Protein backbone atom coordinates (compact mmCIF):
# COMPACT_ATOMS: atom_id res chain seq x y z
CA UNK A 1 0.00 0.00 0.00
CA UNK A 2 2.97 2.37 0.40
CA UNK A 3 5.07 1.15 -2.53
CA UNK A 4 4.51 4.49 -4.31
CA UNK A 5 6.22 6.36 -1.47
CA UNK A 6 9.33 8.46 -2.12
CA UNK A 7 11.65 7.88 0.89
CA UNK A 8 13.08 11.41 0.51
CA UNK A 9 9.71 13.02 1.32
CA UNK A 10 8.26 13.33 4.82
CA UNK A 11 5.28 11.11 5.40
CA UNK A 12 2.65 10.88 8.15
CA UNK A 13 -0.41 8.72 8.87
CA UNK A 14 -3.97 10.05 8.55
CA UNK A 15 -6.64 7.83 10.22
CA UNK A 16 -8.42 6.09 7.34
CA UNK A 17 -12.12 6.71 6.84
CA UNK A 18 -12.76 7.99 10.35
CA UNK A 19 -13.26 11.64 9.44
CA UNK A 20 -10.55 12.59 11.95
CA UNK A 21 -8.69 15.78 11.06
CA UNK A 22 -4.88 15.67 11.17
CA UNK A 23 -3.34 19.17 11.21
CA UNK A 24 0.00 20.86 11.58
CA UNK A 25 1.21 24.47 11.49
CA UNK A 26 3.95 26.41 9.77
CA UNK A 27 4.81 30.04 10.39
CA UNK A 28 5.28 32.37 7.41
CA UNK A 29 5.93 36.07 7.04
CA UNK A 30 3.72 38.30 4.89
CA UNK A 31 4.19 37.91 1.11
CA UNK A 32 6.01 34.57 1.46
CA UNK A 33 5.41 32.31 -1.54
CA UNK A 34 4.54 28.77 -0.45
CA UNK A 35 4.40 25.80 -2.80
CA UNK A 36 3.81 22.17 -1.98
CA UNK A 37 2.26 18.89 -2.90
CA UNK A 38 0.68 15.87 -1.26
CA UNK A 39 0.15 12.29 -2.33
CA UNK A 40 -1.69 9.41 -0.69
CA UNK A 41 -2.35 5.84 -1.85
CA UNK A 42 -5.72 5.50 -3.62
CA UNK A 43 -8.63 4.15 -1.58
CA UNK A 44 -12.02 2.87 -2.69
CA UNK A 45 -13.45 3.24 0.84
CA UNK A 46 -12.56 6.84 1.68
CA UNK A 47 -11.71 10.21 0.15
CA UNK A 48 -9.02 12.64 1.23
CA UNK A 49 -9.78 16.30 1.95
CA UNK A 50 -7.03 18.89 2.33
CA UNK A 51 -7.32 22.51 3.41
CA UNK A 52 -5.05 25.40 4.34
CA UNK A 53 -6.15 28.13 6.76
CA UNK A 54 -4.43 31.25 8.02
CA UNK A 55 -4.16 32.21 11.71
CA UNK A 56 -7.62 33.83 11.57
CA UNK A 57 -9.17 30.56 10.28
CA UNK A 58 -9.74 32.00 6.78
CA UNK A 59 -9.56 29.36 4.04
CA UNK A 60 -6.51 29.90 1.85
CA UNK A 61 -6.70 26.77 -0.29
CA UNK A 62 -8.62 23.49 -0.29
CA UNK A 63 -8.95 20.30 -2.32
CA UNK A 64 -11.59 17.59 -1.88
CA UNK A 65 -11.68 13.95 -2.95
CA UNK A 66 -8.22 13.91 -4.54
CA UNK A 67 -5.41 11.61 -3.48
CA UNK A 68 -2.72 13.91 -4.81
CA UNK A 69 -2.35 17.54 -5.78
CA UNK A 70 0.06 20.47 -6.03
CA UNK A 71 -0.71 23.83 -4.44
CA UNK A 72 0.70 27.34 -4.32
CA UNK A 73 -0.26 30.46 -2.37
CA UNK A 74 1.18 33.76 -1.16
CA UNK A 75 0.84 34.53 2.55
CA UNK A 76 -1.46 37.55 2.99
CA UNK A 77 -0.28 38.13 6.54
CA UNK A 78 2.42 36.98 8.92
CA UNK A 79 1.57 34.16 11.29
CA UNK A 80 0.79 30.47 11.53
CA UNK A 81 -0.77 28.69 8.58
CA UNK A 82 -2.64 25.46 9.34
CA UNK A 83 -2.51 22.47 6.96
CA UNK A 84 -5.23 19.87 7.62
CA UNK A 85 -5.94 16.44 6.13
CA UNK A 86 -9.17 14.48 6.69
CA UNK A 87 -9.89 11.01 5.32
CA UNK A 88 -13.70 10.75 5.16
CA UNK A 89 -15.56 7.48 4.50
CA UNK A 90 -17.39 7.11 1.18
CA UNK A 91 -19.66 4.49 2.76
CA UNK A 92 -20.96 4.14 6.30
CA UNK A 93 -18.52 1.25 6.95
CA UNK A 94 -15.05 2.22 8.15
CA UNK A 95 -12.06 0.13 9.13
CA UNK A 96 -11.01 0.95 12.67
CA UNK A 97 -7.31 1.45 13.40
CA UNK A 98 -6.19 1.72 9.77
CA UNK A 99 -4.50 4.76 8.30
CA UNK A 100 -3.27 6.15 4.98
CA UNK A 101 0.28 7.44 4.70
CA UNK A 102 0.36 10.89 3.12
CA UNK A 103 3.54 12.21 1.52
CA UNK A 104 3.76 15.94 2.01
CA UNK A 105 6.24 18.38 0.49
CA UNK A 106 6.34 22.04 1.47
CA UNK A 107 8.69 24.81 0.31
CA UNK A 108 8.64 28.55 0.85
CA UNK A 109 10.67 31.65 0.07
CA UNK A 110 13.87 30.99 -1.87
CA UNK A 111 13.21 27.22 -1.89
CA UNK A 112 9.92 27.85 -3.72
CA UNK A 113 11.46 29.89 -6.53
CA UNK A 114 12.22 28.34 -9.91
CA UNK A 115 15.76 29.43 -10.77
CA UNK A 116 15.94 27.70 -14.15
CA UNK A 117 13.85 30.53 -15.61
CA UNK A 118 16.12 33.14 -13.95
CA UNK A 119 19.22 31.42 -15.38
CA UNK A 120 17.87 31.39 -18.95
CA UNK A 121 16.55 34.98 -18.85
CA UNK A 122 19.74 36.48 -17.44
CA UNK A 123 22.15 34.03 -19.18
CA UNK A 124 23.78 33.03 -15.89
CA UNK A 125 26.52 30.45 -15.50
CA UNK A 126 25.94 27.78 -12.80
CA UNK A 127 28.28 29.56 -10.36
CA UNK A 128 26.55 32.91 -10.95
CA UNK A 129 23.18 31.27 -10.41
CA UNK A 130 24.36 29.85 -7.07
CA UNK A 131 25.52 33.37 -6.09
CA UNK A 132 22.05 34.73 -6.91
CA UNK A 133 20.46 31.97 -4.79
CA UNK A 134 22.80 32.72 -1.87
CA UNK A 135 22.13 36.45 -2.14
CA UNK A 136 18.36 35.92 -2.06
CA UNK A 137 18.71 33.45 0.79
CA UNK A 138 20.72 36.01 2.78
CA UNK A 139 18.01 38.63 2.09
CA UNK A 140 15.34 36.19 3.27
CA UNK A 141 17.25 35.43 6.47
CA UNK A 142 17.68 39.17 7.06
CA UNK A 143 13.92 39.70 6.61
CA UNK A 144 13.23 36.86 9.07
CA UNK A 145 15.56 38.46 11.64
CA UNK A 146 13.76 41.82 11.23
CA UNK A 147 10.39 40.10 11.62
CA UNK A 148 11.47 38.23 14.77
CA UNK A 149 13.06 41.39 16.19
CA UNK A 150 9.77 43.28 15.69
CA UNK A 151 7.90 40.43 17.40
CA UNK A 152 10.41 40.47 20.26
CA UNK A 153 9.89 44.24 20.68
CA UNK A 154 6.10 43.79 20.67
CA UNK A 155 6.35 41.04 23.31
CA UNK A 156 8.69 43.20 25.39
CA UNK A 157 6.19 46.10 25.24
CA UNK A 158 3.39 43.73 26.27
CA UNK A 159 5.50 42.40 29.14
CA UNK A 160 6.36 45.94 30.34
CA UNK A 161 2.72 46.99 30.14
CA UNK A 162 1.60 43.89 32.06
CA UNK A 163 4.30 44.48 34.69
CA UNK A 164 3.23 48.13 35.09
CA UNK A 165 -0.44 47.18 35.43
CA UNK A 166 0.39 44.46 37.95
CA UNK A 167 2.46 46.98 39.99
CA UNK A 168 -0.36 49.56 40.07
CA UNK A 169 -2.89 46.83 40.89
CA UNK A 170 -0.70 45.65 43.78
CA UNK A 171 -0.27 49.23 45.08
CA UNK A 172 -4.03 49.80 44.85
CA UNK A 173 -4.70 46.53 46.73
CA UNK A 174 -2.15 47.53 49.38
CA UNK A 175 -3.80 50.97 49.74
CA UNK A 176 -7.24 49.40 50.15
CA UNK A 177 -5.93 46.94 52.77
CA UNK A 178 -4.14 49.72 54.74
CA UNK A 179 -7.31 51.88 54.59
CA UNK A 180 -9.47 48.98 55.83
CA UNK A 181 -6.98 48.27 58.64
CA UNK A 182 -6.95 51.93 59.70
CA UNK A 183 -10.77 52.07 59.58
CA UNK A 184 -11.00 48.93 61.74
CA UNK A 185 -8.53 50.35 64.32
CA UNK A 186 -10.47 53.65 64.42
CA UNK A 187 -13.82 51.84 64.78
CA UNK A 188 -12.52 49.53 67.54
CA UNK A 189 -10.91 52.44 69.40
CA UNK A 190 -14.20 54.41 69.34
CA UNK A 191 -16.13 51.28 70.35
CA UNK A 192 -13.89 50.61 73.37
CA UNK A 193 -13.95 54.31 74.36
CA UNK A 194 -17.74 54.34 74.19
CA UNK A 195 -17.90 51.26 76.41
CA UNK A 196 -15.33 52.92 78.68
CA UNK A 197 -12.95 49.97 78.35
CA UNK A 198 -10.03 52.29 77.51
C-alpha positions as CSV (number, residue, x, y, z in Angstrom):
1,X,0.0,0.0,0.0
2,X,3.0,2.4,0.4
3,X,5.1,1.2,-2.5
4,X,4.5,4.5,-4.3
5,X,6.2,6.4,-1.5
6,X,9.3,8.5,-2.1
7,X,11.6,7.9,0.9
8,X,13.1,11.4,0.5
9,X,9.7,13.0,1.3
10,X,8.3,13.3,4.8
11,X,5.3,11.1,5.4
12,X,2.7,10.9,8.2
13,X,-0.4,8.7,8.9
14,X,-4.0,10.0,8.5
15,X,-6.6,7.8,10.2
16,X,-8.4,6.1,7.3
17,X,-12.1,6.7,6.8
18,X,-12.8,8.0,10.3
19,X,-13.3,11.6,9.4
20,X,-10.5,12.6,12.0
21,X,-8.7,15.8,11.1
22,X,-4.9,15.7,11.2
23,X,-3.3,19.2,11.2
24,X,0.0,20.9,11.6
25,X,1.2,24.5,11.5
26,X,4.0,26.4,9.8
27,X,4.8,30.0,10.4
28,X,5.3,32.4,7.4
29,X,5.9,36.1,7.0
30,X,3.7,38.3,4.9
31,X,4.2,37.9,1.1
32,X,6.0,34.6,1.5
33,X,5.4,32.3,-1.5
34,X,4.5,28.8,-0.5
35,X,4.4,25.8,-2.8
36,X,3.8,22.2,-2.0
37,X,2.3,18.9,-2.9
38,X,0.7,15.9,-1.3
39,X,0.1,12.3,-2.3
40,X,-1.7,9.4,-0.7
41,X,-2.4,5.8,-1.9
42,X,-5.7,5.5,-3.6
43,X,-8.6,4.2,-1.6
44,X,-12.0,2.9,-2.7
45,X,-13.5,3.2,0.8
46,X,-12.6,6.8,1.7
47,X,-11.7,10.2,0.1
48,X,-9.0,12.6,1.2
49,X,-9.8,16.3,2.0
50,X,-7.0,18.9,2.3
51,X,-7.3,22.5,3.4
52,X,-5.0,25.4,4.3
53,X,-6.2,28.1,6.8
54,X,-4.4,31.3,8.0
55,X,-4.2,32.2,11.7
56,X,-7.6,33.8,11.6
57,X,-9.2,30.6,10.3
58,X,-9.7,32.0,6.8
59,X,-9.6,29.4,4.0
60,X,-6.5,29.9,1.9
61,X,-6.7,26.8,-0.3
62,X,-8.6,23.5,-0.3
63,X,-9.0,20.3,-2.3
64,X,-11.6,17.6,-1.9
65,X,-11.7,14.0,-3.0
66,X,-8.2,13.9,-4.5
67,X,-5.4,11.6,-3.5
68,X,-2.7,13.9,-4.8
69,X,-2.3,17.5,-5.8
70,X,0.1,20.5,-6.0
71,X,-0.7,23.8,-4.4
72,X,0.7,27.3,-4.3
73,X,-0.3,30.5,-2.4
74,X,1.2,33.8,-1.2
75,X,0.8,34.5,2.6
76,X,-1.5,37.5,3.0
77,X,-0.3,38.1,6.5
78,X,2.4,37.0,8.9
79,X,1.6,34.2,11.3
80,X,0.8,30.5,11.5
81,X,-0.8,28.7,8.6
82,X,-2.6,25.5,9.3
83,X,-2.5,22.5,7.0
84,X,-5.2,19.9,7.6
85,X,-5.9,16.4,6.1
86,X,-9.2,14.5,6.7
87,X,-9.9,11.0,5.3
88,X,-13.7,10.7,5.2
89,X,-15.6,7.5,4.5
90,X,-17.4,7.1,1.2
91,X,-19.7,4.5,2.8
92,X,-21.0,4.1,6.3
93,X,-18.5,1.3,6.9
94,X,-15.0,2.2,8.2
95,X,-12.1,0.1,9.1
96,X,-11.0,1.0,12.7
97,X,-7.3,1.5,13.4
98,X,-6.2,1.7,9.8
99,X,-4.5,4.8,8.3
100,X,-3.3,6.2,5.0
101,X,0.3,7.4,4.7
102,X,0.4,10.9,3.1
103,X,3.5,12.2,1.5
104,X,3.8,15.9,2.0
105,X,6.2,18.4,0.5
106,X,6.3,22.0,1.5
107,X,8.7,24.8,0.3
108,X,8.6,28.6,0.9
109,X,10.7,31.6,0.1
110,X,13.9,31.0,-1.9
111,X,13.2,27.2,-1.9
112,X,9.9,27.9,-3.7
113,X,11.5,29.9,-6.5
114,X,12.2,28.3,-9.9
115,X,15.8,29.4,-10.8
116,X,15.9,27.7,-14.2
117,X,13.8,30.5,-15.6
118,X,16.1,33.1,-14.0
119,X,19.2,31.4,-15.4
120,X,17.9,31.4,-18.9
121,X,16.6,35.0,-18.8
122,X,19.7,36.5,-17.4
123,X,22.1,34.0,-19.2
124,X,23.8,33.0,-15.9
125,X,26.5,30.5,-15.5
126,X,25.9,27.8,-12.8
127,X,28.3,29.6,-10.4
128,X,26.5,32.9,-11.0
129,X,23.2,31.3,-10.4
130,X,24.4,29.9,-7.1
131,X,25.5,33.4,-6.1
132,X,22.0,34.7,-6.9
133,X,20.5,32.0,-4.8
134,X,22.8,32.7,-1.9
135,X,22.1,36.4,-2.1
136,X,18.4,35.9,-2.1
137,X,18.7,33.4,0.8
138,X,20.7,36.0,2.8
139,X,18.0,38.6,2.1
140,X,15.3,36.2,3.3
141,X,17.3,35.4,6.5
142,X,17.7,39.2,7.1
143,X,13.9,39.7,6.6
144,X,13.2,36.9,9.1
145,X,15.6,38.5,11.6
146,X,13.8,41.8,11.2
147,X,10.4,40.1,11.6
148,X,11.5,38.2,14.8
149,X,13.1,41.4,16.2
150,X,9.8,43.3,15.7
151,X,7.9,40.4,17.4
152,X,10.4,40.5,20.3
153,X,9.9,44.2,20.7
154,X,6.1,43.8,20.7
155,X,6.4,41.0,23.3
156,X,8.7,43.2,25.4
157,X,6.2,46.1,25.2
158,X,3.4,43.7,26.3
159,X,5.5,42.4,29.1
160,X,6.4,45.9,30.3
161,X,2.7,47.0,30.1
162,X,1.6,43.9,32.1
163,X,4.3,44.5,34.7
164,X,3.2,48.1,35.1
165,X,-0.4,47.2,35.4
166,X,0.4,44.5,38.0
167,X,2.5,47.0,40.0
168,X,-0.4,49.6,40.1
169,X,-2.9,46.8,40.9
170,X,-0.7,45.7,43.8
171,X,-0.3,49.2,45.1
172,X,-4.0,49.8,44.9
173,X,-4.7,46.5,46.7
174,X,-2.2,47.5,49.4
175,X,-3.8,51.0,49.7
176,X,-7.2,49.4,50.1
177,X,-5.9,46.9,52.8
178,X,-4.1,49.7,54.7
179,X,-7.3,51.9,54.6
180,X,-9.5,49.0,55.8
181,X,-7.0,48.3,58.6
182,X,-7.0,51.9,59.7
183,X,-10.8,52.1,59.6
184,X,-11.0,48.9,61.7
185,X,-8.5,50.3,64.3
186,X,-10.5,53.6,64.4
187,X,-13.8,51.8,64.8
188,X,-12.5,49.5,67.5
189,X,-10.9,52.4,69.4
190,X,-14.2,54.4,69.3
191,X,-16.1,51.3,70.3
192,X,-13.9,50.6,73.4
193,X,-13.9,54.3,74.4
194,X,-17.7,54.3,74.2
195,X,-17.9,51.3,76.4
196,X,-15.3,52.9,78.7
197,X,-12.9,50.0,78.3
198,X,-10.0,52.3,77.5
